[in-house]
Amino acid sequence: MNTERKSLNLGELEEFSPRTKVPLHPKGSSKAVDNLAAFPSRERLDDAQINIKAPNAIISHFRQLARKERYRHGEFLEVLMNAYEGKHSD
């Protein structure tokens, strides 16, 4: 095994010119690839995401309650909404 180190010839880099950018995928084809590569058994088509801005204390309290009752955040939000509607359905 050769343990000698060879220095990099920086002169060769002067001849370097970058290639022009060519898109890896034609427009619109990445969506088709994503659909083929996805795991349909793991996806829920009816899922969505929201961002709620609230004081840290409220968010922390929500997370603690959800964890204590062993709910995912979305499930716990549904429980809270159902309880709210039950109280205010007069």
MITORLUM-285293 format. One record per atom (N, C-alpha, C): z, x, y. Coordinates in steps of 0.1 Angstrom, whole numbers, plus 5000, padded with zeros to 4 digits. Layout:
BEGIN
ZXY...
This chain:
BEGIN
500050084988500050005000500050095012499150065022499050145034500050095044500950175049501950135059501550175073500350235075499850275088499450155096499850145109499450035117498150085125497249995126496050025134496149945147495850015158495849945171494649855173494849755181493849655184492849715193491549705191490549755199490249645210490849665222490749565232489349565239488649675237487249675242486349575236486649535223485849435216485949295223487149275229487449145235486549115247486049225254485249205266483949135262483449145250482249085246482548935242483748895241484048765237483748665247483148555243482848435252483248315244484048225250484548105242483348015240483547945229482447845225482647725234481547655236481647525244482447425236483147335243483947235236483047135230483247115217482447005210483546915205483446785208484446695202484546695187485746695182485846695167485346575161485546465168485146335162484346255173483246195169482546115179483446005184483145955196484045845202484045725192485345675191485545565183485745585168485345705163485545735149486945765145487745815155489145855151489945725147489645615153490245485149489945455134488745475130488345445116489045545107489145665111489845765102491345725101491945685113493345645112493545535103492645435103492745325094492645365079491845455076491645505062492845585058493445665067494445755064495845695064495945575069497245505071497845455058499045425058499745375046499945225049499045135045499144995048500444935042500944985031502144925025503344955034503245045043504445085051504245025065503144975069502944925082503244775083503844735095504044595098503144565109502244475107501244435118501944355129503044295126503644215136504744285144504844415142505844495150505344525164506244535173505944575187507144655191507044715203508144805208508344765223509644765227509944745241510944855246510944875259511844975265512744895274514044905272515044835280515844935288515744915301516544995310517844925313518944995310520344945312521245065313522445035318523445145319523745205305524045335305524345395292525445325285526445275291527545215285527145085277526145015283525644895276524844925264523945025266523145075254523945125243524945205247525845265237526645155229527045055237527844945231526944865221525644845225524644775216524444855203524244985205524045065193525245065184526445075190527745075181527844945174527544835180527744705174526644685162525444735165524344725155524744815143525244935146525645025135526844965127527744915134528944855127528544745118527644655122527244545114526044585104525644705105524544765097523144685099522844665112521544605115520744715122519444695120518444775128518444715142518044785152518144735165517344605167516144595162515344475163516044355156516644375145517244275138518544225145519244325151520444285158520144215171519044245178518544175189518244035186517644015174517343875170518643795168519643855162520943785160521543745173521443835183522043805196521243695203519943695202519143595208519443455202519543455188519843335182521143275186522143365187523443325191523443275205522643335214522543295228521943155229520843135221520143005221521042895216521842925206522742825200523742785210524242875218525242835228524642765240523342785243522742735255521742635252521742565240520742475237521042325241522042315249522542175254521442105261
